[in-house]
């Protein structure tokens, strides 16, 4: 296995030269992607509707093709789900990524073309290993197996020809991996793709204990559930006693910082590396390419064309978009994508902040629908994650999950924010936890600080400590257990908070 590991590492590192090309010529690469997308889809129903054959510039594209939410594209996707072809994309769509989101209960079905699988999702998977091998040339990651928590998939009952499937994006990827990639992953697909979540965690834990796991991939929250079960079964004190060659965790979907102390408690730091990716049902967008920085390199050659909406434009009836040439450091943008699976000027719902423009690197700053702005305080998820991390560090706490919402003004009652936090390790001083949470928010968000001045609009946050298992129970009650389902961190409404308070 040592020879195989060396060969694979060498192959992975060769890709770095291609990546350096789009880092050097980002605008040219993106324009080439743009041209290929509209030329490929010119004879689709969507391409004919918006006269793709006449579009020569990005400006013409913006003027002709409107921005689309999922609801706008749903009539096209619905027909594709029923087996119609050449609607949004010319090649046959056999897979759809099912995403329930976190703001409404209705499922979304995102088309996944063969091009999207090969040129985006699989390419992203290869590239994360390329970056890892380049950053850690002495790695032995390929000498063992990668443990990944998958979702589930099923036959598409809407397709009269029974020729397509849908499922979580992780399940779509796992089900289509080439045979050689299957050799380096665990557990077996029949376990990894089980649809009963609690039973799956149990069987994954039982079946992987004897494997030589060198790395795992997944969402931090659900990975912790699995690791804790592994330790319960084995009776070991930490995970490296189970998997001594473990060296990496590739994570995504939620911010890692609030969970870092939890992982450090389970896995000795020495020789352990953490790597973030930005992957979603709609595509693979970014990878942490530097070992000394958590910024994500925006991957520009995956068949995705990017536009960005400055957040001051967001509430406009027709918000203006800009391309990479015009983005500015430190500003928040809503991301707009056009993809090689037929998503056209699609509002993915994420906001990003550029930390570098040469090359283009970003941090995920939040969601367009996940924020608190009841009083003009404009608190985003990135702010909340930073504040709760600082509060945990100051009080020795380890956070498991949290959510927050506004307390609206009433007669005789001032406004504020109400937080529900579940801990693995409680803070040594609950009042101090709340104070640091508030102080950090004031330091990093001037709008919040202004509203907190002398308690004029906002009082100090109200923090509830939830018993262990509260968020798990809430997600289960909502039918939202699974790797693709995430606890909504912030909401400008009180629906989620009120539901959870009833469980306390």
Secondary structure, 3 states (H helix, E strand, C coil): CHHHHHHHHHHHHHHHHHHHHHHHCHHHHHHHHHHHHHHHCCCCHHHHHCCHHHCCCHHHHHHHCCCECHHHHHHHHHHHHCCCCCCCCCCCCCEEEEECCCCCCCCEEEEECHHHHHHHHHHHHHHHHHHHHHHCCCCCHHHCEEEECCCCEEECCCCCCCCCEEECHHHHHHHHCCHHHHCCEECCHHHHCCCCHHHHHHHHHHHHCCCCEEEEEEEHHHHHHHHHHHHHHHCCCCHHHCCCCCCEEEEECCCCHHHHHHHHHHCCCCCCEEEEEEEECCEEEEECCCCCCCCEEECCCCCEEEEEEEHHHCCCCCCCCECHHHCCCCCEEEEEEEECCCCCCEEEEEEEEEEEECCEEEEEEEECCEEECCCCCCEEHHHHHHHHHHHHHHHCCEEEEEEEEEECCECCECEEEEEEEEEEECCCCHHHHHHHHHHHHHHHCHHHHHHHHHHCCECCCEEEEECCCHHHHHHHHCCCCCCCCCCCCEECCCHHHHHHHCCC
